[in-house]
């Protein structure tokens, strides 16, 4: 998995997720992308950590200064988790 470092938290102060036909997910409140590849995107949002799982996933829009992100591909699931101290989702070191 590739890793992208953080910028500033989203300006909105909240988090939303909109899914369109399981092919396009638009998120707000994105603070940091922890890891991504074609099967999974792991990120930190205003509401905790989120893992997006699927196939052929691509981050098509990422504006950390505004806290906005769009992921396209076949979305199979979303998993939310509260942030763990010193560790990211699934126990990986931050």
C-alpha positions, 0 to 999 in steps of 0.5 A: 500500500502506498502512503500519503502524508497529511495536511490540515484538517478539513474546514467543515468540522464534520464528515459526510459520505455519499455513495453513488451506485457503489461506483463513486464515493464522495467524502468530506471531513477527510484529514489524512490518507493513511494508505491506499491501493486498488483494493482498499483506501484507509483514511482519517476523518473528523469522525474517526478512521475509515477503510473503504474496501473494493476492487479497482479503487482509484482516488480521483479527487483529493483536496486535504485543505478542504477535507474533500475526497472522491474514490471511484471503483467497485465499492464493497464496504466501509468500516469505521473505527475510532482512532487508536493511540499510536496505531492506525486502522488494522493495527498498522503504525502511523 
